[in-house]
Amino acid sequence: MDANDVAWDETRITPRDPSLPDAVRALRPDEILLAPNRVFIGFGVGRLAWGIIWEQDDTQTNRWTLYSNAEGLVKTVYEERK
């Protein structure tokens, strides 16, 4: 998933923002996009780009999913229900 393909209102945060947790900055992302129910952390550009996404399910709002996306291969890493 390329961040340019993301179709939601987002706020772009600089990856070097000192307010970010050290663990996020240590990943050295190329971009960070925030939305009310979603976070996208992107790495690389072009064909080698990939991302980590943490988002709330649209229909089951008590469900959140962490997944990775590289070249269209989506892998669920973690799910949580609150």
PDB file with SEQRES, HELIX, SHEET and CRYST1 records, atoms N, CA, C and O in Angstrom:
SEQRES   1 A   82  MET ASP ALA ASN ASP VAL ALA TRP ASP GLU THR ARG ILE          
SEQRES   2 A   82  THR PRO ARG ASP PRO SER LEU PRO ASP ALA VAL ARG ALA          
SEQRES   3 A   82  LEU ARG PRO ASP GLU ILE LEU LEU ALA PRO ASN ARG VAL          
SEQRES   4 A   82  PHE ILE GLY PHE GLY VAL GLY ARG LEU ALA TRP GLY ILE          
SEQRES   5 A   82  ILE TRP GLU GLN ASP ASP THR GLN THR ASN ARG TRP THR          
SEQRES   6 A   82  LEU TYR SER ASN ALA GLU GLY LEU VAL LYS THR VAL TYR          
SEQRES   7 A   82  GLU GLU ARG LYS                                              
HELIX    1 AA1 ALA A    3  ASP A    5  5                                   3    
HELIX    2 AA2 ASP A   22  ALA A   26  1                                   5    
HELIX    3 AA3 GLY A   46  LEU A   48  5                                   3    
SHEET    1 AA1 6 THR A  11  ILE A  13  0                                        
SHEET    2 AA1 6 GLU A  31  ALA A  35 -1                                        
SHEET    3 AA1 6 ARG A  38  PHE A  43 -1                                        
SHEET    4 AA1 6 TRP A  50  GLN A  56 -1                                        
SHEET    5 AA1 6 ARG A  63  ALA A  70 -1                                        
SHEET    6 AA1 6 LEU A  73  ARG A  81 -1                                        
CRYST1    1.000    1.000    1.000  90.00  90.00  90.00 P 1           1          
ATOM      1  N   MET A   1       0.841  -1.168   0.000  1.00  0.00           N  
ATOM      2  CA  MET A   1       0.000   0.000   0.000  1.00  0.00           C  
ATOM      3  C   MET A   1       0.884   1.228   0.000  1.00  0.00           C  
ATOM      4  O   MET A   1       1.743   1.380   0.869  1.00  0.00           O  
ATOM      5  N   ASP A   2       0.689   2.067  -0.926  1.00  0.00           N  
ATOM      6  CA  ASP A   2       1.388   3.335  -1.005  1.00  0.00           C  
ATOM      7  C   ASP A   2       0.520   4.364  -0.293  1.00  0.00           C  
ATOM      8  O   ASP A   2      -0.695   4.389  -0.491  1.00  0.00           O  
ATOM      9  N   ALA A   3       1.118   5.201   0.521  1.00  0.00           N  
ATOM     10  CA  ALA A   3       0.342   6.188   1.270  1.00  0.00           C  
ATOM     11  C   ALA A   3      -0.446   7.098   0.337  1.00  0.00           C  
ATOM     12  O   ALA A   3      -1.471   7.648   0.740  1.00  0.00           O  
ATOM     13  N   ASN A   4       0.010   7.268  -0.907  1.00  0.00           N  
ATOM     14  CA  ASN A   4      -0.730   8.086  -1.857  1.00  0.00           C  
ATOM     15  C   ASN A   4      -2.054   7.446  -2.235  1.00  0.00           C  
ATOM     16  O   ASN A   4      -2.942   8.130  -2.743  1.00  0.00           O  
ATOM     17  N   ASP A   5      -2.208   6.142  -1.999  1.00  0.00           N  
ATOM     18  CA  ASP A   5      -3.442   5.437  -2.298  1.00  0.00           C  
ATOM     19  C   ASP A   5      -4.442   5.513  -1.155  1.00  0.00           C  
ATOM     20  O   ASP A   5      -5.585   5.081  -1.307  1.00  0.00           O  
ATOM     21  N   VAL A   6      -4.037   6.049  -0.027  1.00  0.00           N  
ATOM     22  CA  VAL A   6      -4.907   6.103   1.138  1.00  0.00           C  
ATOM     23  C   VAL A   6      -6.008   7.126   0.877  1.00  0.00           C  
ATOM     24  O   VAL A   6      -5.730   8.268   0.511  1.00  0.00           O  
ATOM     25  N   ALA A   7      -7.269   6.706   1.068  1.00  0.00           N  
ATOM     26  CA  ALA A   7      -8.409   7.560   0.753  1.00  0.00           C  
ATOM     27  C   ALA A   7      -9.147   7.975   2.023  1.00  0.00           C  
ATOM     28  O   ALA A   7     -10.348   7.732   2.149  1.00  0.00           O  
ATOM     29  N   TRP A   8      -8.450   8.591   2.951  1.00  0.00           N  
ATOM     30  CA  TRP A   8      -9.093   9.063   4.169  1.00  0.00           C  
ATOM     31  C   TRP A   8      -8.429  10.365   4.586  1.00  0.00           C  
ATOM     32  O   TRP A   8      -7.281  10.639   4.237  1.00  0.00           O  
ATOM     33  N   ASP A   9      -9.173  11.154   5.334  1.00  0.00           N  
ATOM     34  CA  ASP A   9      -8.612  12.406   5.835  1.00  0.00           C  
ATOM     35  C   ASP A   9      -7.530  12.087   6.844  1.00  0.00           C  
ATOM     36  O   ASP A   9      -7.747  11.350   7.805  1.00  0.00           O  
ATOM     37  N   GLU A  10      -6.371  12.651   6.610  1.00  0.00           N  
ATOM     38  CA  GLU A  10      -5.266  12.347   7.497  1.00  0.00           C  
ATOM     39  C   GLU A  10      -4.474  13.594   7.815  1.00  0.00           C  
ATOM     40  O   GLU A  10      -4.570  14.617   7.138  1.00  0.00           O  
ATOM     41  N   THR A  11      -3.688  13.471   8.869  1.00  0.00           N  
ATOM     42  CA  THR A  11      -2.722  14.487   9.240  1.00  0.00           C  
ATOM     43  C   THR A  11      -1.357  13.862   9.059  1.00  0.00           C  
ATOM     44  O   THR A  11      -1.090  12.774   9.569  1.00  0.00           O  
ATOM     45  N   ARG A  12      -0.502  14.541   8.342  1.00  0.00           N  
ATOM     46  CA  ARG A  12       0.848  14.043   8.103  1.00  0.00           C  
ATOM     47  C   ARG A  12       1.748  14.550   9.228  1.00  0.00           C  
ATOM     48  O   ARG A  12       1.794  15.748   9.510  1.00  0.00           O  
ATOM     49  N   ILE A  13       2.454  13.631   9.860  1.00  0.00           N  
ATOM     50  CA  ILE A  13       3.388  13.951  10.951  1.00  0.00           C  
ATOM     51  C   ILE A  13       4.801  13.677  10.458  1.00  0.00           C  
ATOM     52  O   ILE A  13       5.057  12.646   9.837  1.00  0.00           O  
ATOM     53  N   THR A  14       5.707  14.590  10.732  1.00  0.00           N  
ATOM     54  CA  THR A  14       7.091  14.328  10.353  1.00  0.00           C  
ATOM     55  C   THR A  14       7.634  13.186  11.206  1.00  0.00           C  
ATOM     56  O   THR A  14       7.433  13.179  12.421  1.00  0.00           O  
ATOM     57  N   PRO A  15       8.315  12.224  10.595  1.00  0.00           N  
ATOM     58  CA  PRO A  15       8.842  11.077  11.345  1.00  0.00           C  
ATOM     59  C   PRO A  15       9.883  11.454  12.405  1.00  0.00           C  
ATOM     60  O   PRO A  15      10.218  10.637  13.263  1.00  0.00           O  
ATOM     61  N   ARG A  16      10.386  12.665  12.350  1.00  0.00           N  
ATOM     62  CA  ARG A  16      11.385  13.094  13.334  1.00  0.00           C  
ATOM     63  C   ARG A  16      10.778  13.961  14.426  1.00  0.00           C  
ATOM     64  O   ARG A  16      11.502  14.561  15.222  1.00  0.00           O  
ATOM     65  N   ASP A  17       9.461  14.029  14.465  1.00  0.00           N  
ATOM     66  CA  ASP A  17       8.767  14.844  15.461  1.00  0.00           C  
ATOM     67  C   ASP A  17       9.160  14.372  16.867  1.00  0.00           C  
ATOM     68  O   ASP A  17       8.980  13.199  17.192  1.00  0.00           O  
ATOM     69  N   PRO A  18       9.694  15.270  17.703  1.00  0.00           N  
ATOM     70  CA  PRO A  18      10.146  14.868  19.037  1.00  0.00           C  
ATOM     71  C   PRO A  18       9.013  14.398  19.950  1.00  0.00           C  
ATOM     72  O   PRO A  18       9.273  13.763  20.972  1.00  0.00           O  
ATOM     73  N   SER A  19       7.758  14.700  19.596  1.00  0.00           N  
ATOM     74  CA  SER A  19       6.643  14.253  20.435  1.00  0.00           C  
ATOM     75  C   SER A  19       6.294  12.780  20.207  1.00  0.00           C  
ATOM     76  O   SER A  19       5.543  12.193  20.986  1.00  0.00           O  
ATOM     77  N   LEU A  20       6.833  12.185  19.149  1.00  0.00           N  
ATOM     78  CA  LEU A  20       6.585  10.759  18.890  1.00  0.00           C  
ATOM     79  C   LEU A  20       7.344   9.907  19.906  1.00  0.00           C  
ATOM     80  O   LEU A  20       8.419  10.293  20.365  1.00  0.00           O  
ATOM     81  N   PRO A  21       6.788   8.759  20.254  1.00  0.00           N  
ATOM     82  CA  PRO A  21       7.516   7.857  21.156  1.00  0.00           C  
ATOM     83  C   PRO A  21       8.851   7.439  20.527  1.00  0.00           C  
ATOM     84  O   PRO A  21       8.963   7.309  19.308  1.00  0.00           O  
ATOM     85  N   ASP A  22       9.846   7.234  21.372  1.00  0.00           N  
ATOM     86  CA  ASP A  22      11.167   6.816  20.899  1.00  0.00           C  
ATOM     87  C   ASP A  22      11.087   5.561  20.037  1.00  0.00           C  
ATOM     88  O   ASP A  22      11.805   5.435  19.045  1.00  0.00           O  
ATOM     89  N   ALA A  23      10.211   4.636  20.419  1.00  0.00           N  
ATOM     90  CA  ALA A  23      10.093   3.373  19.669  1.00  0.00           C  
ATOM     91  C   ALA A  23       9.656   3.616  18.229  1.00  0.00           C  
ATOM     92  O   ALA A  23      10.117   2.924  17.322  1.00  0.00           O  
ATOM     93  N   VAL A  24       8.778   4.583  18.005  1.00  0.00           N  
ATOM     94  CA  VAL A  24       8.328   4.891  16.638  1.00  0.00           C  
ATOM     95  C   VAL A  24       9.457   5.568  15.863  1.00  0.00           C  
ATOM     96  O   VAL A  24       9.730   5.197  14.722  1.00  0.00           O  
ATOM     97  N   ARG A  25      10.110   6.547  16.468  1.00  0.00           N  
ATOM     98  CA  ARG A  25      11.212   7.224  15.769  1.00  0.00           C  
ATOM     99  C   ARG A  25      12.357   6.270  15.462  1.00  0.00           C  
ATOM    100  O   ARG A  25      13.038   6.427  14.448  1.00  0.00           O  
ATOM    101  N   ALA A  26      12.579   5.274  16.335  1.00  0.00           N  
ATOM    102  CA  ALA A  26      13.656   4.307  16.125  1.00  0.00           C  
ATOM    103  C   ALA A  26      13.411   3.440  14.888  1.00  0.00           C  
ATOM    104  O   ALA A  26      14.357   2.894  14.320  1.00  0.00           O  
ATOM    105  N   LEU A  27      12.163   3.311  14.472  1.00  0.00           N  
ATOM    106  CA  LEU A  27      11.855   2.556  13.252  1.00  0.00           C  
ATOM    107  C   LEU A  27      12.319   3.284  11.989  1.00  0.00           C  
ATOM    108  O   LEU A  27      12.453   2.671  10.930  1.00  0.00           O  
ATOM    109  N   ARG A  28      12.561   4.585  12.101  1.00  0.00           N  
ATOM    110  CA  ARG A  28      13.003   5.444  10.999  1.00  0.00           C  
ATOM    111  C   ARG A  28      12.034   5.392   9.818  1.00  0.00           C  
ATOM    112  O   ARG A  28      12.447   5.110   8.693  1.00  0.00           O  
ATOM    113  N   PRO A  29      10.740   5.664  10.066  1.00  0.00           N  
ATOM    114  CA  PRO A  29       9.766   5.642   8.986  1.00  0.00           C  
ATOM    115  C   PRO A  29       9.979   6.807   8.023  1.00  0.00           C  
ATOM    116  O   PRO A  29      10.604   7.810   8.370  1.00  0.00           O  
ATOM    117  N   ASP A  30       9.451   6.659   6.813  1.00  0.00           N  
ATOM    118  CA  ASP A  30       9.508   7.734   5.836  1.00  0.00           C  
ATOM    119  C   ASP A  30       8.316   8.667   5.953  1.00  0.00           C  
ATOM    120  O   ASP A  30       8.402   9.839   5.588  1.00  0.00           O  
ATOM    121  N   GLU A  31       7.183   8.140   6.470  1.00  0.00           N  
ATOM    122  CA  GLU A  31       6.018   8.995   6.674  1.00  0.00           C  
ATOM    123  C   GLU A  31       5.092   8.399   7.719  1.00  0.00           C  
ATOM    124  O   GLU A  31       5.068   7.191   7.955  1.00  0.00           O  
ATOM    125  N   ILE A  32       4.335   9.290   8.333  1.00  0.00           N  
ATOM    126  CA  ILE A  32       3.346   8.894   9.319  1.00  0.00           C  
ATOM    127  C   ILE A  32       2.076   9.682   9.019  1.00  0.00           C  
ATOM    128  O   ILE A  32       2.098  10.910   8.926  1.00  0.00           O  
ATOM    129  N   LEU A  33       0.978   8.961   8.870  1.00  0.00           N  
ATOM    130  CA  LEU A  33      -0.320   9.584   8.621  1.00  0.00           C  
ATOM    131  C   LEU A  33      -1.261   9.196   9.748  1.00  0.00           C  
ATOM    132  O   LEU A  33      -1.358   8.026  10.120  1.00  0.00           O  
ATOM    133  N   LEU A  34      -1.952  10.193  10.287  1.00  0.00           N  
ATOM    134  CA  LEU A  34      -2.888   9.955  11.379  1.00  0.00           C  
ATOM    135  C   LEU A  34      -4.289  10.343  10.956  1.00  0.00           C  
ATOM    136  O   LEU A  34      -4.481  11.367  10.301  1.00  0.00           O  
ATOM    137  N   ALA A  35      -5.259   9.543  11.321  1.00  0.00           N  
ATOM    138  CA  ALA A  35      -6.675   9.824  11.128  1.00  0.00           C  
ATOM    139  C   ALA A  35      -7.364   9.471  12.444  1.00  0.00           C  
ATOM    140  O   ALA A  35      -6.747   8.846  13.307  1.00  0.00           O  
ATOM    141  N   PRO A  36      -8.614   9.852  12.614  1.00  0.00           N  
ATOM    142  CA  PRO A  36      -9.279   9.577  13.886  1.00  0.00           C  
ATOM    143  C   PRO A  36      -9.256   8.102  14.304  1.00  0.00           C  
ATOM    144  O   PRO A  36      -9.159   7.804  15.495  1.00  0.00           O  
ATOM    145  N   ASN A  37      -9.342   7.191  13.357  1.00  0.00           N  
ATOM    146  CA  ASN A  37      -9.417   5.765  13.694  1.00  0.00           C  
ATOM    147  C   ASN A  37      -8.357   4.934  12.982  1.00  0.00           C  
ATOM    148  O   ASN A  37      -8.533   3.732  12.783  1.00  0.00           O  
ATOM    149  N   ARG A  38      -7.254   5.579  12.598  1.00  0.00           N  
ATOM    150  CA  ARG A  38      -6.246   4.860  11.829  1.00  0.00           C  
ATOM    151  C   ARG A  38      -4.894   5.559  11.925  1.00  0.00           C  
ATOM    152  O   ARG A  38      -4.810   6.786  11.970  1.00  0.00           O  
ATOM    153  N   VAL A  39      -3.831   4.742  11.954  1.00  0.00           N  
ATOM    154  CA  VAL A  39      -2.457   5.251  11.884  1.00  0.00           C  
ATOM    155  C   VAL A  39      -1.745   4.466  10.789  1.00  0.00           C  
ATOM    156  O   VAL A  39      -1.810   3.237  10.755  1.00  0.00           O  
ATOM    157  N   PHE A  40      -1.070   5.174   9.902  1.00  0.00           N  
ATOM    158  CA  PHE A  40      -0.274   4.541   8.846  1.00  0.00           C  
ATOM    159  C   PHE A  40       1.165   4.965   9.043  1.00  0.00           C  
ATOM    160  O   PHE A  40       1.450   6.161   9.112  1.00  0.00           O  
ATOM    161  N   ILE A  41       2.082   4.005   9.136  1.00  0.00           N  
ATOM    162  CA  ILE A  41       3.519   4.283   9.210  1.00  0.00           C  
ATOM    163  C   ILE A  41       4.136   3.652   7.975  1.00  0.00           C  
ATOM    164  O   ILE A  41       4.121   2.431   7.821  1.00  0.00           O  
ATOM    165  N   GLY A  42       4.676   4.481   7.100  1.00  0.00           N  
ATOM    166  CA  GLY A  42       5.188   4.006   5.818  1.00  0.00           C  
ATOM    167  C   GLY A  42       6.703   4.009   5.736  1.00  0.00           C  
ATOM    168  O   GLY A  42       7.386   4.850   6.322  1.00  0.00           O  
ATOM    169  N   PHE A  43       7.203   3.032   4.982  1.00  0.00           N  
ATOM    170  CA  PHE A  43       8.638   2.863   4.795  1.00  0.00           C  
ATOM    171  C   PHE A  43       8.930   2.686   3.318  1.00  0.00           C  
ATOM    172  O   PHE A  43       8.197   1.983   2.623  1.00  0.00           O  
ATOM    173  N   GLY A  44       9.990   3.312   2.828  1.00  0.00           N  
ATOM    174  CA  GLY A  44      10.414   3.124   1.444  1.00  0.00           C  
ATOM    175  C   GLY A  44       9.517   3.827   0.443  1.00  0.00           C  
ATOM    176  O   GLY A  44       8.516   4.455   0.790  1.00  0.00           O  
ATOM    177  N   VAL A  45       9.918   3.695  -0.817  1.00  0.00           N  
ATOM    178  CA  VAL A  45       9.149   4.294  -1.913  1.00  0.00           C  
ATOM    179  C   VAL A  45       9.063   3.301  -3.065  1.00  0.00           C  
ATOM    180  O   VAL A  45       9.863   2.371  -3.166  1.00  0.00           O  
ATOM    181  N   GLY A  46       8.095   3.511  -3.914  1.00  0.00           N  
ATOM    182  CA  GLY A  46       7.964   2.679  -5.108  1.00  0.00           C  
ATOM    183  C   GLY A  46       7.652   1.231  -4.792  1.00  0.00           C  
ATOM    184  O   GLY A  46       6.925   0.928  -3.846  1.00  0.00           O  
ATOM    185  N   ARG A  47       8.201   0.357  -5.582  1.00  0.00           N  
ATOM    186  CA  ARG A  47       7.906  -1.075  -5.489  1.00  0.00           C  
ATOM    187  C   ARG A  47       8.334  -1.696  -4.150  1.00  0.00           C  
ATOM    188  O   ARG A  47       7.754  -2.692  -3.718  1.00  0.00           O  
ATOM    189  N   LEU A  48       9.325  -1.123  -3.507  1.00  0.00           N  
ATOM    190  CA  LEU A  48       9.807  -1.674  -2.241  1.00  0.00           C  
ATOM    191  C   LEU A  48       9.126  -1.067  -1.016  1.00  0.00           C  
ATOM    192  O   LEU A  48       9.475  -1.404   0.116  1.00  0.00           O  
ATOM    193  N   ALA A  49       8.163  -0.182  -1.230  1.00  0.00           N  
ATOM    194  CA  ALA A  49       7.479   0.463  -0.109  1.00  0.00           C  
ATOM    195  C   ALA A  49       6.599  -0.532   0.637  1.00  0.00           C  
ATOM    196  O   ALA A  49       6.060  -1.471   0.052  1.00  0.00           O  
ATOM    197  N   TRP A  50       6.468  -0.308   1.923  1.00  0.00           N  
ATOM    198  CA  TRP A  50       5.584  -1.122   2.744  1.00  0.00           C  
ATOM    199  C   TRP A  50       5.105  -0.275   3.905  1.00  0.00           C  
ATOM    200  O   TRP A  50       5.647   0.800   4.162  1.00  0.00           O  
ATOM    201  N   GLY A  51       4.089  -0.757   4.610  1.00  0.00           N  
ATOM    202  CA  GLY A  51       3.546   0.027   5.702  1.00  0.00           C  
ATOM    203  C   GLY A  51       3.005  -0.826   6.828  1.00  0.00           C  
ATOM    204  O   GLY A  51       2.712  -2.011   6.668  1.00  0.00           O  
ATOM    205  N   ILE A  52       2.883  -0.175   7.974  1.00  0.00           N  
ATOM    206  CA  ILE A  52       2.256  -0.759   9.157  1.00  0.00           C  
ATOM    207  C   ILE A  52       1.014   0.081   9.411  1.00  0.00           C  
ATOM    208  O   ILE A  52       1.086   1.309   9.433  1.00  0.00           O  
ATOM    209  N   ILE A  53      -0.126  -0.578   9.604  1.00  0.00           N  
ATOM    210  CA  ILE A  53      -1.384   0.122   9.795  1.00  0.00           C  
ATOM    211  C   ILE A  53      -2.062  -0.395  11.058  1.00  0.00           C  
ATOM    212  O   ILE A  53      -2.153  -1.603  11.276  1.00  0.00           O  
ATOM    213  N   TRP A  54      -2.535   0.533  11.888  1.00  0.00           N  
ATOM    214  CA  TRP A  54      -3.324   0.205  13.074  1.00  0.00           C  
ATOM    215  C   TRP A  54      -4.649   0.906  12.875  1.00  0.00           C  
ATOM    216  O   TRP A  54      -4.693   2.135  12.819  1.00  0.00           O  
ATOM    217  N   GLU A  55      -5.755   0.134  12.765  1.00  0.00           N  
ATOM    218  CA  GLU A  55      -7.020   0.791  12.484  1.00  0.00           C  
ATOM    219  C   GLU A  55      -8.198   0.114  13.149  1.00  0.00           C  
ATOM    220  O   GLU A  55      -8.184  -1.075  13.467  1.00  0.00           O  
ATOM    221  N   GLN A  56      -9.218   0.930  13.343  1.00  0.00           N  
ATOM    222  CA  GLN A  56     -10.475   0.472  13.906  1.00  0.00           C  
ATOM    223  C   GLN A  56     -11.334  -0.085  12.783  1.00  0.00           C  
ATOM    224  O   GLN A  56     -11.382   0.484  11.693  1.00  0.00           O  
ATOM    225  N   ASP A  57     -12.009  -1.192  13.046  1.00  0.00           N  
ATOM    226  CA  ASP A  57     -12.917  -1.797  12.082  1.00  0.00           C  
ATOM    227  C   ASP A  57     -14.106  -0.858  11.854  1.00  0.00           C  
ATOM    228  O   ASP A  57     -14.626  -0.270  12.802  1.00  0.00           O  
ATOM    229  N   ASP A  58     -14.527  -0.720  10.607  1.00  0.00           N  
ATOM    230  CA  ASP A  58     -15.635   0.174  10.272  1.00  0.00           C  
ATOM    231  C   ASP A  58     -16.976  -0.303  10.820  1.00  0.00           C  
ATOM    232  O   ASP A  58     -17.821   0.518  11.178  1.00  0.00           O  
ATOM    233  N   THR A  59     -17.179  -1.597  10.888  1.00  0.00           N  
ATOM    234  CA  THR A  59     -18.472  -2.129  11.313  1.00  0.00           C  
ATOM    235  C   THR A  59     -18.472  -2.628  12.755  1.00  0.00           C  
ATOM    236  O   THR A  59     -19.503  -2.578  13.425  1.00  0.00           O  
ATOM    237  N   GLN A  60     -17.350  -3.098  13.229  1.00  0.00           N  
ATOM    238  CA  GLN A  60     -17.215  -3.561  14.618  1.00  0.00           C  
ATOM    239  C   GLN A  60     -16.279  -2.600  15.341  1.00  0.00           C  
ATOM    240  O   GLN A  60     -15.084  -2.871  15.467  1.00  0.00           O  
ATOM    241  N   THR A  61     -16.810  -1.493  15.810  1.00  0.00           N  
ATOM    242  CA  THR A  61     -15.961  -0.420  16.325  1.00  0.00           C  
ATOM    243  C   THR A  61     -15.178  -0.786  17.578  1.00  0.00           C  
ATOM    244  O   THR A  61     -14.293  -0.038  17.994  1.00  0.00           O  
ATOM    245  N   ASN A  62     -15.492  -1.930  18.184  1.00  0.00           N  
ATOM    246  CA  ASN A  62     -14.702  -2.373  19.337  1.00  0.00           C  
ATOM    247  C   ASN A  62     -13.502  -3.216  18.904  1.00  0.00           C  
ATOM    248  O   ASN A  62     -12.756  -3.707  19.751  1.00  0.00           O  
ATOM    249  N   ARG A  63     -13.309  -3.388  17.594  1.00  0.00           N  
ATOM    250  CA  ARG A  63     -12.204  -4.209  17.073  1.00  0.00           C  
ATOM    251  C   ARG A  63     -11.153  -3.321  16.396  1.00  0.00           C  
ATOM    252  O   ARG A  63     -11.469  -2.497  15.538  1.00  0.00           O  
ATOM    253  N   TRP A  64      -9.905  -3.512  16.805  1.00  0.00           N  
ATOM    254  CA  TRP A  64      -8.763  -2.816  16.214  1.00  0.00           C  
ATOM    255  C   TRP A  64      -7.799  -3.858  15.658  1.00  0.00           C  
ATOM    256  O   TRP A  64      -7.617  -4.923  16.247  1.00  0.00           O  
ATOM    257  N   THR A  65      -7.189  -3.547  14.525  1.00  0.00           N  
ATOM    258  CA  THR A  65      -6.291  -4.493  13.870  1.00  0.00           C  
ATOM    259  C   THR A  65      -4.973  -3.814  13.520  1.00  0.00           C  
ATOM    260  O   THR A  65      -4.948  -2.682  13.037  1.00  0.00           O  
ATOM    261  N   LEU A  66      -3.880  -4.527  13.773  1.00  0.00           N  
ATOM    262  CA  LEU A  66      -2.546  -4.105  13.359  1.00  0.00           C  
ATOM    263  C   LEU A  66      -2.149  -5.023  12.216  1.00  0.00           C  
ATOM    264  O   LEU A  66      -2.143  -6.244  12.368  1.00  0.00           O  
ATOM    265  N   TYR A  67      -1.816  -4.438  11.075  1.00  0.00           N  
ATOM    266  CA  TYR A  67      -1.393  -5.270   9.953  1.00  0.00           C  
ATOM    267  C   TYR A  67      -0.307  -4.582   9.145  1.00  0.00           C  
ATOM    268  O   TYR A  67      -0.093  -3.374   9.250  1.00  0.00           O  
ATOM    269  N   SER A  68       0.369  -5.381   8.339  1.00  0.00           N  
ATOM    270  CA  SER A  68       1.389  -4.852   7.432  1.00  0.00           C  
ATOM    271  C   SER A  68       0.901  -5.038   6.007  1.00  0.00           C  
ATOM    272  O   SER A  68       0.094  -5.920   5.716  1.00  0.00           O  
ATOM    273  N   ASN A  69       1.405  -4.195   5.136  1.00  0.00           N  
ATOM    274  CA  ASN A  69       1.022  -4.266   3.732  1.00  0.00           C  
ATOM    275  C   ASN A  69       2.254  -3.967   2.885  1.00  0.00           C  
ATOM    276  O   ASN A  69       2.828  -2.881   2.968  1.00  0.00           O  
ATOM    277  N   ALA A  70       2.652  -4.934   2.076  1.00  0.00           N  
ATOM    278  CA  ALA A  70       3.792  -4.771   1.172  1.00  0.00           C  
ATOM    279  C   ALA A  70       3.425  -5.407  -0.163  1.00  0.00           C  
ATOM    280  O   ALA A  70       3.116  -6.596  -0.232  1.00  0.00           O  
ATOM    281  N   GLU A  71       3.464  -4.613  -1.203  1.00  0.00           N  
ATOM    282  CA  GLU A  71       3.131  -5.090  -2.548  1.00  0.00           C  
ATOM    283  C   GLU A  71       1.776  -5.781  -2.589  1.00  0.00           C  
ATOM    284  O   GLU A  71       1.603  -6.766  -3.306  1.00  0.00           O  
ATOM    285  N   GLY A  72       0.814  -5.272  -1.823  1.00  0.00           N  
ATOM    286  CA  GLY A  72      -0.524  -5.834  -1.820  1.00  0.00           C  
ATOM    287  C   GLY A  72      -0.695  -7.059  -0.943  1.00  0.00           C  
ATOM    288  O   GLY A  72      -1.809  -7.564  -0.801  1.00  0.00           O  
ATOM    289  N   LEU A  73       0.377  -7.543  -0.357  1.00  0.00           N  
ATOM    290  CA  LEU A  73       0.285  -8.686   0.551  1.00  0.00           C  
ATOM    291  C   LEU A  73       0.011  -8.146   1.956  1.00  0.00           C  
ATOM    292  O   LEU A  73       0.883  -7.556   2.593  1.00  0.00           O  
ATOM    293  N   VAL A  74      -1.211  -8.361   2.419  1.00  0.00           N  
ATOM    294  CA  VAL A  74      -1.624  -7.864   3.719  1.00  0.00           C  
ATOM    295  C   VAL A  74      -1.514  -8.993   4.732  1.00  0.00           C  
ATOM    296  O   VAL A  74      -2.011 -10.097   4.512  1.00  0.00           O  
ATOM    297  N   LYS A  75      -0.857  -8.698   5.838  1.00  0.00           N  
ATOM    298  CA  LYS A  75      -0.702  -9.706   6.891  1.00  0.00           C  
ATOM    299  C   LYS A  75      -1.188  -9.117   8.210  1.00  0.00           C  
ATOM    300  O   LYS A  75      -0.673  -8.098   8.672  1.00  0.00           O  
ATOM    301  N   THR A  76      -2.179  -9.764   8.812  1.00  0.00           N  
ATOM    302  CA  THR A  76      -2.662  -9.341  10.122  1.00  0.00           C  
ATOM    303  C   THR A  76      -1.656  -9.800  11.171  1.00  0.00           C  
ATOM    304  O   THR A  76      -1.281 -10.971  11.222  1.00  0.00           O  
ATOM    305  N   VAL A  77      -1.234  -8.871  11.993  1.00  0.00           N  
ATOM    306  CA  VAL A  77      -0.226  -9.130  13.007  1.00  0.00           C  
ATOM    307  C   VAL A  77      -0.866  -9.280  14.393  1.00  0.00           C  
ATOM    308  O   VAL A  77      -0.425 -10.087  15.211  1.00  0.00           O  
ATOM    309  N   TYR A  78      -1.914  -8.487  14.636  1.00  0.00           N  
ATOM    310  CA  TYR A  78      -2.517  -8.469  15.961  1.00  0.00           C  
ATOM    311  C   TYR A  78      -3.924  -7.901  15.859  1.00  0.00           C  
ATOM    312  O   TYR A  78      -4.168  -6.988  15.070  1.00  0.00           O  
ATOM    313  N   GLU A  79      -4.852  -8.434  16.651  1.00  0.00           N  
ATOM    314  CA  GLU A  79      -6.196  -7.892  16.745  1.00  0.00           C  
ATOM    315  C   GLU A  79      -6.557  -7.739  18.213  1.00  0.00           C  
ATOM    316  O   GLU A  79      -6.165  -8.544  19.057  1.00  0.00           O  
ATOM    317  N   GLU A  80      -7.309  -6.689  18.495  1.00  0.00           N  
ATOM    318  CA  GLU A  80      -7.748  -6.445  19.861  1.00  0.00           C  
ATOM    319  C   GLU A  80      -9.203  -5.994  19.852  1.00  0.00           C  
ATOM    320  O   GLU A  80      -9.619  -5.222  18.988  1.00  0.00           O  
ATOM    321  N   ARG A  81      -9.956  -6.473  20.805  1.00  0.00           N  
ATOM    322  CA  ARG A  81     -11.352  -6.050  20.975  1.00  0.00           C  
ATOM    323  C   ARG A  81     -11.462  -5.389  22.339  1.00  0.00           C  
ATOM    324  O   ARG A  81     -10.991  -5.916  23.347  1.00  0.00           O  
ATOM    325  N   LYS A  82     -12.088  -4.235  22.347  1.00  0.00           N  
ATOM    326  CA  LYS A  82     -12.260  -3.486  23.609  1.00  0.00           C  
ATOM    327  C   LYS A  82     -13.723  -3.314  23.890  1.00  0.00           C  
ATOM    328  O   LYS A  82     -14.091  -2.713  24.899  1.00  0.00           O  
TER     329      LYS A  82                                                      
END                                                                             
